[in-house]
Amino acid sequence: MLDGPWATLIVRELLHGPRRFTELRQALPGISAHTLTGRLRRFERHGIVTRTAFAEIPPRVTYELTPLGRDLKPVLDAMFDWGMAAPDSALLGSPEASA
């Protein structure tokens, strides 16, 4: 579910609260609309994200983590803590890291 380069970053952004599609795109420089749409739809199918469409003109849609999605916060926090504690050689892929 969290495979790929954007999954954890999308969840990270949604941990701050509901976001519109354009807000997510702006917060994630380099992500394509196609990739973001696909990830959000996948998260929605798996119960990680809810999509709310408002009957307004122009149409407004927001994405928000479900309780299941918010349960990913400790996982992301642990990944962050591990990354901060890991030696630089482990993160840079130096030969010493694979020994």
MARSELO-350175 format. One record per atom (N, C-alpha, C): residue number from 1; residue in three letters; chain; atom name; x, y, z. Coordinates in nm, 4 decimals, m for minus. Layout:
REM residues N
SITE, NUM, ALA, A, CA, X, Y, Z
...
This chain:
REM residues 99
SITE, 1, MET, A, N, 0.0815, m0.1202, 0.0000
SITE, 1, MET, A, CA, 0.0000, 0.0000, 0.0000
SITE, 1, MET, A, C, 0.0860, 0.1269, 0.0000
SITE, 2, LEU, A, N, 0.1950, 0.1271, 0.0750
SITE, 2, LEU, A, CA, 0.2801, 0.2463, 0.0824
SITE, 2, LEU, A, C, 0.4030, 0.2352, m0.0063
SITE, 3, ASP, A, N, 0.3968, 0.1477, m0.1063
SITE, 3, ASP, A, CA, 0.5106, 0.1348, m0.1961
SITE, 3, ASP, A, C, 0.5129, 0.2541, m0.2920
SITE, 4, GLY, A, N, 0.6244, 0.2731, m0.3542
SITE, 4, GLY, A, CA, 0.6370, 0.3829, m0.4493
SITE, 4, GLY, A, C, 0.6864, 0.5091, m0.3831
SITE, 5, PRO, A, N, 0.7320, 0.6019, m0.4654
SITE, 5, PRO, A, CA, 0.7979, 0.7202, m0.4118
SITE, 5, PRO, A, C, 0.7060, 0.8248, m0.3502
SITE, 6, TRP, A, N, 0.5762, 0.8209, m0.3753
SITE, 6, TRP, A, CA, 0.4903, 0.9293, m0.3293
SITE, 6, TRP, A, C, 0.3959, 0.8925, m0.2161
SITE, 7, ALA, A, N, 0.3754, 0.7661, m0.1919
SITE, 7, ALA, A, CA, 0.2711, 0.7227, m0.0989
SITE, 7, ALA, A, C, 0.2870, 0.7836, 0.0404
SITE, 8, THR, A, N, 0.4036, 0.7696, 0.0991
SITE, 8, THR, A, CA, 0.4213, 0.8208, 0.2351
SITE, 8, THR, A, C, 0.4140, 0.9733, 0.2389
SITE, 9, LEU, A, N, 0.4575, 1.0381, 0.1314
SITE, 9, LEU, A, CA, 0.4524, 1.1847, 0.1280
SITE, 9, LEU, A, C, 0.3089, 1.2350, 0.1193
SITE, 10, ILE, A, N, 0.2241, 1.1646, 0.0458
SITE, 10, ILE, A, CA, 0.0827, 1.2022, 0.0384
SITE, 10, ILE, A, C, 0.0189, 1.1868, 0.1753
SITE, 11, VAL, A, N, 0.0439, 1.0741, 0.2411
SITE, 11, VAL, A, CA, m0.0113, 1.0525, 0.3753
SITE, 11, VAL, A, C, 0.0400, 1.1611, 0.4697
SITE, 12, ARG, A, N, 0.1681, 1.1911, 0.4604
SITE, 12, ARG, A, CA, 0.2253, 1.2963, 0.5469
SITE, 12, ARG, A, C, 0.1489, 1.4277, 0.5305
SITE, 13, GLU, A, N, 0.1194, 1.4653, 0.4075
SITE, 13, GLU, A, CA, 0.0478, 1.5909, 0.3840
SITE, 13, GLU, A, C, m0.0938, 1.5851, 0.4382
SITE, 14, LEU, A, N, m0.1585, 1.4710, 0.4250
SITE, 14, LEU, A, CA, m0.2964, 1.4586, 0.4727
SITE, 14, LEU, A, C, m0.3049, 1.4482, 0.6246
SITE, 15, LEU, A, N, m0.1941, 1.4194, 0.6912
SITE, 15, LEU, A, CA, m0.1940, 1.4187, 0.8380
SITE, 15, LEU, A, C, m0.2210, 1.5585, 0.8941
SITE, 16, HIS, A, N, m0.2003, 1.6610, 0.8124
SITE, 16, HIS, A, CA, m0.2246, 1.7993, 0.8560
SITE, 16, HIS, A, C, m0.3719, 1.8373, 0.8452
SITE, 17, GLY, A, N, m0.4535, 1.7490, 0.7897
SITE, 17, GLY, A, CA, m0.5961, 1.7767, 0.7751
SITE, 17, GLY, A, C, m0.6389, 1.7651, 0.6303
SITE, 18, PRO, A, N, m0.7675, 1.7895, 0.6041
SITE, 18, PRO, A, CA, m0.8199, 1.7770, 0.4671
SITE, 18, PRO, A, C, m0.7459, 1.8695, 0.3712
SITE, 19, ARG, A, N, m0.7253, 1.8204, 0.2505
SITE, 19, ARG, A, CA, m0.6560, 1.8990, 0.1475
SITE, 19, ARG, A, C, m0.7292, 1.8843, 0.0155
SITE, 20, ARG, A, N, m0.7260, 1.9904, m0.0613
SITE, 20, ARG, A, CA, m0.7761, 1.9849, m0.1979
SITE, 20, ARG, A, C, m0.6655, 1.9299, m0.2871
SITE, 21, PHE, A, N, m0.7051, 1.8820, m0.4029
SITE, 21, PHE, A, CA, m0.6102, 1.8223, m0.4970
SITE, 21, PHE, A, C, m0.4963, 1.9195, m0.5284
SITE, 22, THR, A, N, m0.5313, 2.0445, m0.5590
SITE, 22, THR, A, CA, m0.4273, 2.1418, m0.5950
SITE, 22, THR, A, C, m0.3340, 2.1705, m0.4775
SITE, 23, GLU, A, N, m0.3862, 2.1671, m0.3564
SITE, 23, GLU, A, CA, m0.3004, 2.1873, m0.2388
SITE, 23, GLU, A, C, m0.1996, 2.0733, m0.2264
SITE, 24, LEU, A, N, m0.2461, 1.9519, m0.2519
SITE, 24, LEU, A, CA, m0.1543, 1.8373, m0.2471
SITE, 24, LEU, A, C, m0.0479, 1.8493, m0.3558
SITE, 25, ARG, A, N, m0.0880, 1.8868, m0.4759
SITE, 25, ARG, A, CA, 0.0094, 1.9021, m0.5862
SITE, 25, ARG, A, C, 0.1141, 2.0068, m0.5521
SITE, 26, GLN, A, N, 0.0717, 2.1162, m0.4934
SITE, 26, GLN, A, CA, 0.1660, 2.2229, m0.4574
SITE, 26, GLN, A, C, 0.2600, 2.1792, m0.3460
SITE, 27, ALA, A, N, 0.2111, 2.0966, m0.2546
SITE, 27, ALA, A, CA, 0.2935, 2.0507, m0.1424
SITE, 27, ALA, A, C, 0.3914, 1.9411, m0.1836
SITE, 28, LEU, A, N, 0.3698, 1.8821, m0.3004
SITE, 28, LEU, A, CA, 0.4527, 1.7707, m0.3481
SITE, 28, LEU, A, C, 0.5115, 1.8047, m0.4848
SITE, 29, PRO, A, N, 0.6089, 1.8949, m0.4895
SITE, 29, PRO, A, CA, 0.6661, 1.9338, m0.6182
SITE, 29, PRO, A, C, 0.7208, 1.8117, m0.6932
SITE, 30, GLY, A, N, 0.6850, 1.8039, m0.8194
SITE, 30, GLY, A, CA, 0.7344, 1.6944, m0.9020
SITE, 30, GLY, A, C, 0.6350, 1.5823, m0.9237
SITE, 31, ILE, A, N, 0.5299, 1.5757, m0.8423
SITE, 31, ILE, A, CA, 0.4304, 1.4697, m0.8616
SITE, 31, ILE, A, C, 0.3388, 1.5101, m0.9776
SITE, 32, SER, A, N, 0.3080, 1.4141, m1.0628
SITE, 32, SER, A, CA, 0.2173, 1.4421, m1.1742
SITE, 32, SER, A, C, 0.0729, 1.4287, m1.1266
SITE, 33, ALA, A, N, m0.0162, 1.4937, m1.1976
SITE, 33, ALA, A, CA, m0.1587, 1.4830, m1.1656
SITE, 33, ALA, A, C, m0.2041, 1.3385, m1.1785
SITE, 34, HIS, A, N, m0.1532, 1.2681, m1.2776
SITE, 34, HIS, A, CA, m0.1882, 1.1284, m1.3002
SITE, 34, HIS, A, C, m0.1481, 1.0416, m1.1808
SITE, 35, THR, A, N, m0.0264, 1.0598, m1.1334
SITE, 35, THR, A, CA, 0.0227, 0.9815, m1.0197
SITE, 35, THR, A, C, m0.0557, 1.0132, m0.8934
SITE, 36, LEU, A, N, m0.0791, 1.1405, m0.8667
SITE, 36, LEU, A, CA, m0.1530, 1.1793, m0.7469
SITE, 36, LEU, A, C, m0.2959, 1.1243, m0.7514
SITE, 37, THR, A, N, m0.3599, 1.1359, m0.8656
SITE, 37, THR, A, CA, m0.4957, 1.0824, m0.8804
SITE, 37, THR, A, C, m0.4981, 0.9325, m0.8550
SITE, 38, GLY, A, N, m0.4042, 0.8606, m0.9135
SITE, 38, GLY, A, CA, m0.3982, 0.7156, m0.8952
SITE, 38, GLY, A, C, m0.3769, 0.6761, m0.7502
SITE, 39, ARG, A, N, m0.2863, 0.7451, m0.6834
SITE, 39, ARG, A, CA, m0.2590, 0.7150, m0.5421
SITE, 39, ARG, A, C, m0.3810, 0.7435, m0.4553
SITE, 40, LEU, A, N, m0.4444, 0.8575, m0.4774
SITE, 40, LEU, A, CA, m0.5614, 0.8926, m0.3970
SITE, 40, LEU, A, C, m0.6745, 0.7928, m0.4192
SITE, 41, ARG, A, N, m0.6950, 0.7510, m0.5422
SITE, 41, ARG, A, CA, m0.7995, 0.6514, m0.5696
SITE, 41, ARG, A, C, m0.7670, 0.5189, m0.5023
SITE, 42, ARG, A, N, m0.6407, 0.4793, m0.5070
SITE, 42, ARG, A, CA, m0.5993, 0.3543, m0.4421
SITE, 42, ARG, A, C, m0.6200, 0.3628, m0.2905
SITE, 43, PHE, A, N, m0.5795, 0.4742, m0.2306
SITE, 43, PHE, A, CA, m0.5991, 0.4929, m0.0876
SITE, 43, PHE, A, C, m0.7480, 0.4911, m0.0529
SITE, 44, GLU, A, N, m0.8300, 0.5500, m0.1387
SITE, 44, GLU, A, CA, m0.9736, 0.5515, m0.1145
SITE, 44, GLU, A, C, m1.0309, 0.4092, m0.1198
SITE, 45, ARG, A, N, m0.9898, 0.3308, m0.2174
SITE, 45, ARG, A, CA, m1.0367, 0.1916, m0.2285
SITE, 45, ARG, A, C, m1.0009, 0.1098, m0.1052
SITE, 46, HIS, A, N, m0.8867, 0.1383, m0.0450
SITE, 46, HIS, A, CA, m0.8392, 0.0616, 0.0699
SITE, 46, HIS, A, C, m0.8809, 0.1226, 0.2043
SITE, 47, GLY, A, N, m0.9614, 0.2276, 0.2003
SITE, 47, GLY, A, CA, m1.0126, 0.2841, 0.3246
SITE, 47, GLY, A, C, m0.9151, 0.3721, 0.3996
SITE, 48, ILE, A, N, m0.8135, 0.4225, 0.3306
SITE, 48, ILE, A, CA, m0.7131, 0.5090, 0.3939
SITE, 48, ILE, A, C, m0.7546, 0.6566, 0.3832
SITE, 49, VAL, A, N, m0.8237, 0.6902, 0.2748
SITE, 49, VAL, A, CA, m0.8605, 0.8283, 0.2442
SITE, 49, VAL, A, C, m1.0092, 0.8342, 0.2082
SITE, 50, THR, A, N, m1.0736, 0.9434, 0.2469
SITE, 50, THR, A, CA, m1.2079, 0.9705, 0.1981
SITE, 50, THR, A, C, m1.2019, 1.0893, 0.1038
SITE, 51, ARG, A, N, m1.2867, 1.0834, 0.0036
SITE, 51, ARG, A, CA, m1.2990, 1.1909, m0.0955
SITE, 51, ARG, A, C, m1.4366, 1.2522, m0.0768
SITE, 52, THR, A, N, m1.4401, 1.3838, m0.0548
SITE, 52, THR, A, CA, m1.5670, 1.4533, m0.0369
SITE, 52, THR, A, C, m1.5819, 1.5562, m0.1474
SITE, 53, ALA, A, N, m1.6889, 1.5402, m0.2258
SITE, 53, ALA, A, CA, m1.7191, 1.6348, m0.3335
SITE, 53, ALA, A, C, m1.8322, 1.7251, m0.2862
SITE, 54, PHE, A, N, m1.8115, 1.8544, m0.2966
SITE, 54, PHE, A, CA, m1.9111, 1.9523, m0.2549
SITE, 54, PHE, A, C, m1.9859, 2.0019, m0.3782
SITE, 55, ALA, A, N, m2.1173, 2.0117, m0.3656
SITE, 55, ALA, A, CA, m2.2012, 2.0572, m0.4770
SITE, 55, ALA, A, C, m2.1940, 2.2095, m0.4855
SITE, 56, GLU, A, N, m2.0851, 2.2566, m0.5403
SITE, 56, GLU, A, CA, m2.0622, 2.4008, m0.5537
SITE, 56, GLU, A, C, m2.0165, 2.4290, m0.6957
SITE, 57, ILE, A, N, m2.0224, 2.5554, m0.7329
SITE, 57, ILE, A, CA, m1.9675, 2.5958, m0.8621
SITE, 57, ILE, A, C, m1.8634, 2.7018, m0.8322
SITE, 58, PRO, A, N, m1.7378, 2.6803, m0.8673
SITE, 58, PRO, A, CA, m1.6851, 2.5576, m0.9271
SITE, 58, PRO, A, C, m1.6832, 2.4425, m0.8268
SITE, 59, PRO, A, N, m1.6809, 2.3193, m0.8776
SITE, 59, PRO, A, CA, m1.6807, 2.2035, m0.7879
SITE, 59, PRO, A, C, m1.5584, 2.2047, m0.6955
SITE, 60, ARG, A, N, m1.5799, 2.1570, m0.5741
SITE, 60, ARG, A, CA, m1.4702, 2.1491, m0.4771
SITE, 60, ARG, A, C, m1.4658, 2.0070, m0.4237
SITE, 61, VAL, A, N, m1.3457, 1.9509, m0.4196
SITE, 61, VAL, A, CA, m1.3251, 1.8158, m0.3691
SITE, 61, VAL, A, C, m1.2134, 1.8211, m0.2659
SITE, 62, THR, A, N, m1.2343, 1.7547, m0.1528
SITE, 62, THR, A, CA, m1.1281, 1.7453, m0.0528
SITE, 62, THR, A, C, m1.0990, 1.5991, m0.0243
SITE, 63, TYR, A, N, m0.9758, 1.5755, 0.0171
SITE, 63, TYR, A, CA, m0.9291, 1.4426, 0.0554
SITE, 63, TYR, A, C, m0.8866, 1.4498, 0.2006
SITE, 64, GLU, A, N, m0.9220, 1.3446, 0.2746
SITE, 64, GLU, A, CA, m0.8914, 1.3424, 0.4171
SITE, 64, GLU, A, C, m0.8617, 1.1986, 0.4593
SITE, 65, LEU, A, N, m0.7700, 1.1845, 0.5534
SITE, 65, LEU, A, CA, m0.7403, 1.0515, 0.6059
SITE, 65, LEU, A, C, m0.8568, 1.0006, 0.6892
SITE, 66, THR, A, N, m0.8848, 0.8736, 0.6774
SITE, 66, THR, A, CA, m0.9816, 0.8063, 0.7631
SITE, 66, THR, A, C, m0.9115, 0.7734, 0.8952
SITE, 67, PRO, A, N, m0.9843, 0.7239, 0.9940
SITE, 67, PRO, A, CA, m0.9161, 0.6785, 1.1162
SITE, 67, PRO, A, C, m0.8072, 0.5745, 1.0854
SITE, 68, LEU, A, N, m0.8334, 0.4855, 0.9912
SITE, 68, LEU, A, CA, m0.7320, 0.3875, 0.9516
SITE, 68, LEU, A, C, m0.6091, 0.4576, 0.8940
SITE, 69, GLY, A, N, m0.6314, 0.5589, 0.8128
SITE, 69, GLY, A, CA, m0.5201, 0.6352, 0.7562
SITE, 69, GLY, A, C, m0.4426, 0.7103, 0.8625
SITE, 70, ARG, A, N, m0.5128, 0.7667, 0.9600
SITE, 70, ARG, A, CA, m0.4440, 0.8380, 1.0685
SITE, 70, ARG, A, C, m0.3615, 0.7430, 1.1545
SITE, 71, ASP, A, N, m0.3990, 0.6153, 1.1544
SITE, 71, ASP, A, CA, m0.3201, 0.5150, 1.2278
SITE, 71, ASP, A, C, m0.1806, 0.4977, 1.1687
SITE, 72, LEU, A, N, m0.1562, 0.5518, 1.0499
SITE, 72, LEU, A, CA, m0.0231, 0.5426, 0.9881
SITE, 72, LEU, A, C, 0.0752, 0.6437, 1.0486
SITE, 73, LYS, A, N, 0.0269, 0.7398, 1.1258
SITE, 73, LYS, A, CA, 0.1164, 0.8411, 1.1829
SITE, 73, LYS, A, C, 0.2314, 0.7806, 1.2631
SITE, 74, PRO, A, N, 0.2058, 0.6864, 1.3562
SITE, 74, PRO, A, CA, 0.3195, 0.6301, 1.4298
SITE, 74, PRO, A, C, 0.4176, 0.5551, 1.3386
SITE, 75, VAL, A, N, 0.3673, 0.4983, 1.2316
SITE, 75, VAL, A, CA, 0.4549, 0.4284, 1.1363
SITE, 75, VAL, A, C, 0.5467, 0.5291, 1.0681
SITE, 76, LEU, A, N, 0.4893, 0.6394, 1.0209
SITE, 76, LEU, A, CA, 0.5710, 0.7422, 0.9555
SITE, 76, LEU, A, C, 0.6668, 0.8078, 1.0542
SITE, 77, ASP, A, N, 0.6206, 0.8282, 1.1764
SITE, 77, ASP, A, CA, 0.7090, 0.8846, 1.2793
SITE, 77, ASP, A, C, 0.8274, 0.7916, 1.3060
SITE, 78, ALA, A, N, 0.8010, 0.6617, 1.3121
SITE, 78, ALA, A, CA, 0.9087, 0.5650, 1.3351
SITE, 78, ALA, A, C, 1.0068, 0.5642, 1.2180
SITE, 79, MET, A, N, 0.9551, 0.5755, 1.0961
SITE, 79, MET, A, CA, 1.0434, 0.5810, 0.9795
SITE, 79, MET, A, C, 1.1308, 0.7064, 0.9838
SITE, 80, PHE, A, N, 1.0712, 0.8188, 1.0236
SITE, 80, PHE, A, CA, 1.1468, 0.9425, 1.0365
SITE, 80, PHE, A, C, 1.2561, 0.9291, 1.1424
SITE, 81, ASP, A, N, 1.2186, 0.8762, 1.2586
SITE, 81, ASP, A, CA, 1.3154, 0.8592, 1.3669
SITE, 81, ASP, A, C, 1.4301, 0.7684, 1.3241
SITE, 82, TRP, A, N, 1.3977, 0.6610, 1.2531
SITE, 82, TRP, A, CA, 1.5013, 0.5702, 1.2047
SITE, 82, TRP, A, C, 1.5948, 0.6436, 1.1086
SITE, 83, GLY, A, N, 1.5367, 0.7200, 1.0169
SITE, 83, GLY, A, CA, 1.6180, 0.7947, 0.9207
SITE, 83, GLY, A, C, 1.7094, 0.8962, 0.9874
SITE, 84, MET, A, N, 1.6599, 0.9593, 1.0931
SITE, 84, MET, A, CA, 1.7420, 1.0581, 1.1635
SITE, 84, MET, A, C, 1.8548, 0.9910, 1.2412
SITE, 85, ALA, A, N, 1.8313, 0.8689, 1.2901
SITE, 85, ALA, A, CA, 1.9313, 0.7986, 1.3705
SITE, 85, ALA, A, C, 2.0293, 0.7183, 1.2862
SITE, 86, ALA, A, N, 1.9925, 0.6859, 1.1643
SITE, 86, ALA, A, CA, 2.0785, 0.6024, 1.0799
SITE, 86, ALA, A, C, 2.2039, 0.6795, 1.0397
SITE, 87, PRO, A, N, 2.3162, 0.6092, 1.0309
SITE, 87, PRO, A, CA, 2.4382, 0.6773, 0.9863
SITE, 87, PRO, A, C, 2.4227, 0.7214, 0.8407
SITE, 88, ASP, A, N, 2.4893, 0.8304, 0.8065
SITE, 88, ASP, A, CA, 2.4818, 0.8821, 0.6700
SITE, 88, ASP, A, C, 2.5190, 0.7752, 0.5676
SITE, 89, SER, A, N, 2.6134, 0.6898, 0.6016
SITE, 89, SER, A, CA, 2.6566, 0.5873, 0.5067
SITE, 89, SER, A, C, 2.5414, 0.4929, 0.4719
SITE, 90, ALA, A, N, 2.4518, 0.4672, 0.5652
SITE, 90, ALA, A, CA, 2.3394, 0.3785, 0.5383
SITE, 90, ALA, A, C, 2.2412, 0.4437, 0.4423
SITE, 91, LEU, A, N, 2.2254, 0.5740, 0.4535
SITE, 91, LEU, A, CA, 2.1304, 0.6453, 0.3697
SITE, 91, LEU, A, C, 2.1861, 0.6779, 0.2321
SITE, 92, LEU, A, N, 2.3163, 0.6839, 0.2202
SITE, 92, LEU, A, CA, 2.3782, 0.7174, 0.0921
SITE, 92, LEU, A, C, 2.4107, 0.5933, 0.0094
SITE, 93, GLY, A, N, 2.3947, 0.4769, 0.0673
SITE, 93, GLY, A, CA, 2.4208, 0.3543, m0.0082
SITE, 93, GLY, A, C, 2.5678, 0.3283, m0.0318
SITE, 94, SER, A, N, 2.6520, 0.3678, 0.0624
SITE, 94, SER, A, CA, 2.7962, 0.3437, 0.0470
SITE, 94, SER, A, C, 2.8268, 0.1960, 0.0658
SITE, 95, PRO, A, N, 2.9408, 0.1486, 0.0176
SITE, 95, PRO, A, CA, 2.9768, 0.0071, 0.0311
SITE, 95, PRO, A, C, 2.9782, m0.0403, 0.1764
SITE, 96, GLU, A, N, 3.0141, 0.0485, 0.2711
SITE, 96, GLU, A, CA, 3.0188, 0.0077, 0.4111
SITE, 96, GLU, A, C, 2.8788, m0.0284, 0.4614
SITE, 97, ALA, A, N, 2.7757, 0.0347, 0.4062
SITE, 97, ALA, A, CA, 2.6386, 0.0103, 0.4524
SITE, 97, ALA, A, C, 2.5906, m0.1285, 0.4148
SITE, 98, SER, A, N, 2.6428, m0.1850, 0.3072
SITE, 98, SER, A, CA, 2.5950, m0.3161, 0.2640
SITE, 98, SER, A, C, 2.6779, m0.4300, 0.3228
SITE, 99, ALA, A, N, 2.7845, m0.3979, 0.3953
SITE, 99, ALA, A, CA, 2.8719, m0.5014, 0.4524
SITE, 99, ALA, A, C, 2.8119, m0.5639, 0.5744
